[in-house]
Amino acid sequence: MKNVKKTILFTLIFTMLLSFSAFAAQPVPELIGTSAISVDMDTNEIIYTKNIDAKVYPASITKLLTSILLAENKSKTDMLKYTKSASLQPAYSYGVNIYKVNIGDPMSADNVMDGLLLYSGNDFAYMVADNVAGNVENFAKLMNKKAKQLGMLHSNFVTPNGLDSNTDDHYTTAYDLTKLAKAAYENDWVRESMGKKTSIIGFANGPKAKVTNRNKLLGIDGCIGGKTGFTDKAGRCLVAIYNRNDRHIIGVVMNSEYDTKDTKVFEDMQKLIDWSYNATKDTLIDKNTKVYTVKASYKVIPFIGPEKSIEIPLEVRTNIDYYNNDIVPKKTFDIGNIDPWKLDKKTSLGTMTITQRDYSKTYDLYSTITTKDILHDNMLIYIAAGVGIVVILILLFALIISIKKRKNRRRRRRYY
């Protein structure tokens, strides 16, 4: 019987330990990629950071920007011609690795989009550039203009496919790529294309080919899109977009390892995304904490004076939570005109906004003092003023009595 009790007790303790470990904070993932970030796409909150502003090379992730420009300048049924510059592109290219293509051969823009984003054809990127802008140089101008519109302030693009062996001026940051990924997802055509696992594409006068998406995570654990990339300079890199229970998270891993089985960057991404969905926020500021003090002037006795100034502490009434990472939250305050004689603890006197890059949230601020506190602080003045008024009234009363007595005496003298 004793052994049974011991067994039951041990089982209960073991179960409790497992429960505690399950709810314990998960350690920050260690990634091979030298630069990485995860962002809640719905709120713009940055969850994970690792060298997010470091200069990196985007490789074929560049094709997300190329695809956006294709979608903005062409319709799905438009026919694009295969160009000379496209024919000069190295593997992976449709004309090199799948079927021979002649300069001038047409392909629907819809097929070009799938070839660009699924197969990641280097020649398709140049085909887009030539058909949209006339040549690669003009297309690069469009790319950089669009990048600036998206807020990619630390990026510069030279080639439409991301090949960078001949230039050091084709670069970006992990943070900037989250903006590109979000813009790609928000474009219906691009989102549809990068979400396909396979597609049948072909030139109008040539055979058809089945192309497969190079994003190995697509369709697994909520991955709904993204783009892979690799050059010797860039290393293995990946942008991935996830949707789990209607919560969207963007993950970016740059300069990871390109191993023989090509698994490391995908393992990095899986770690990053799983951790990001389970990440909990820290409390930046506890509720009922004084966060700001504002000075205001008032007359102790309304309309009369004297004038005094008062410091009014302002507090938040809710916890302010955030993801604790390398981006230090910034606080900004917006305080309106304050009448100390109307102070109470229920009316908001202003706001405090917490920002972390593109994320911001505003909180109401409330006074910790009321007009009763002002009255209490000036009680001696009011007592002195009251005594002064009483003294004045007494003196006035005495003066009136004295005047009346004098008048009465004069009247009596007349009668005598």
Stockholm file with secondary structure:
# STOCKHOLM 1.0

chainA/1-416         MKNVKKTILFTLIFTMLLSFSAFAAQPVPELIGTSAISVDMDTNEIIYTKNIDAKVYPASITKLLTSILLAENKSKTDMLKYTKSASLQPAYSYGVNIYKVNIGDPMSADNVMDGLLLYSGNDFAYMVADNVAGNVENFAKLMNKKAKQLGMLHSNFVTPNGLDSNTDDHYTTAYDLTKLAKAAYENDWVRESMGKKTSIIGFANGPKAKVTNRNKLLGIDGCIGGKTGFTDKAGRCLVAIYNRNDRHIIGVVMNSEYDTKDTKVFEDMQKLIDWSYNATKDTLIDKNTKVYTVKASYKVIPFIGPEKSIEIPLEVRTNIDYYNNDIVPKKTFDIGNIDPWKLDKKTSLGTMTITQRDYSKTYDLYSTITTKDILHDNMLIYIAAGVGIVVILILLFALIISIKKRKNRRRRRRYY
#=GR chainA/1-416 SS CHHHHHHHHHHHHHHHHHHHHHHSCCCCCCCSSSEEEEEETTTCCEEEEESTTSCBCCGGGHHHHHHHHHHHHCCTTCEEECCHHHHTCCSSCHHHHTCCCCTTCEEEHHHHHHHHHTSCCHHHHHHHHHHHHSSHHHHHHHHHHHHHHTTCTTCBCCCSSCCCTTCSCCBBCHHHHHHHHHHHHHSHHHHHHHTCSEEEEECTTSCEEEEECSCTTTTSTTEEEEEEEEETTTEEEEEEEEEETTEEEEEEEEEECCCTTSCHHHHHHHHHHHHHHHCCCEEEECTTCEEEEEEEEEESSTTTCCEEEEEEEEECSSCEEECCSSSCCEEEEEECCCCGGGCCSSSEEEEEEEEETTEEEEEEEEESCCHHHHHHHTHHHHHHHHHHHHHHHHHHHHHHHHHHHHHHHHHHHHHC
#=GC SS_cons         CHHHHHHHHHHHHHHHHHHHHHHSCCCCCCCSSSEEEEEETTTCCEEEEESTTSCBCCGGGHHHHHHHHHHHHCCTTCEEECCHHHHTCCSSCHHHHTCCCCTTCEEEHHHHHHHHHTSCCHHHHHHHHHHHHSSHHHHHHHHHHHHHHTTCTTCBCCCSSCCCTTCSCCBBCHHHHHHHHHHHHHSHHHHHHHTCSEEEEECTTSCEEEEECSCTTTTSTTEEEEEEEEETTTEEEEEEEEEETTEEEEEEEEEECCCTTSCHHHHHHHHHHHHHHHCCCEEEECTTCEEEEEEEEEESSTTTCCEEEEEEEEECSSCEEECCSSSCCEEEEEECCCCGGGCCSSSEEEEEEEEETTEEEEEEEEESCCHHHHHHHTHHHHHHHHHHHHHHHHHHHHHHHHHHHHHHHHHHHHHC
//
